[in-house]
């Protein structure tokens, strides 16, 4: 029973939609995509469209987010690395 519970926890850790992840990688745009739990570390998401996307639990460490349209529709400032910095510098 413990093994089954562990397997369920592991399978829930990778909830992203692989086709949508590939769409982001090829077009730099993935509005309303399920990218929860995806490994986006060190990805170049400069000027990417992520509006409405689910990034909960995604690894964005080192990701370049300058000029990206964030999940809430706001624009990430220049020098946004690993997280979206919004508003005035």
C-alpha positions in Angstrom: 0.0 0.0 0.0 2.9 2.4 0.8 4.4 1.7 -2.6 1.1 2.5 -4.3 0.8 5.8 -2.5 4.4 6.7 -3.4 3.7 5.9 -7.0 0.6 8.2 -7.0 2.6 11.0 -5.5 5.4 10.7 -8.1 2.9 10.5 -11.0 1.2 13.7 -9.8 4.6 15.6 -9.7 4.7 15.7 -13.5 1.4 17.1 -14.5 2.4 19.3 -17.4 1.1 18.6 -20.9 4.1 17.4 -23.0 2.6 18.6 -26.3 2.1 22.1 -24.8 5.6 22.1 -23.5 6.9 21.4 -26.9 4.7 24.2 -28.3 6.3 26.6 -25.9 9.8 25.4 -26.9 9.2 25.8 -30.6 7.0 28.9 -30.8 7.9 30.7 -27.5 4.1 31.1 -27.0 1.8 28.9 -24.9 -1.2 30.8 -23.6 -3.5 28.9 -21.3 -1.1 25.9 -21.3 -0.7 23.4 -18.5 3.0 23.6 -17.6 2.6 22.8 -13.9 5.7 21.0 -12.6 7.6 21.4 -15.9 11.4 21.8 -15.9 11.9 25.2 -17.5 15.2 25.9 -15.7 17.6 28.0 -17.8 15.0 28.2 -20.6 15.1 31.2 -22.9 11.6 32.5 -22.5 12.5 36.1 -23.6 9.3 37.7 -24.9 7.3 34.5 -24.4 3.5 34.5 -24.2 2.6 32.7 -21.0 -0.7 34.4 -20.4 -3.2 32.2 -18.6 -0.6 29.3 -18.3 -0.4 27.2 -15.2 3.2 27.3 -14.0 2.5 26.0 -10.5 5.4 24.0 -9.3 7.4 24.6 -12.5 11.2 25.0 -12.1 12.0 28.4 -13.5 15.5 28.7 -11.9 17.7 30.7 -14.2 15.0 31.0 -16.9 15.2 34.3 -18.9 11.8 35.9 -18.7 12.6 39.5 -19.9 9.7 40.9 -21.9 7.6 37.8 -21.3 3.8 38.1 -21.0 3.2 36.6 -17.6 0.4 34.3 -16.5 -1.7 37.2 -15.4 -1.2 39.2 -18.6 1.4 41.5 -17.1 4.8 42.1 -18.7 8.0 40.9 -17.1 10.7 43.6 -16.8 14.1 43.4 -18.4 16.5 41.4 -16.2 13.8 39.0 -15.1 15.7 35.8 -14.4 14.1 32.9 -12.6 11.0 34.9 -11.8 8.9 37.6 -13.4 9.7 41.0 -12.0 6.8 43.3 -12.7 6.3 47.1 -12.5 8.9 49.8 -12.2 12.5 48.8 -11.5 
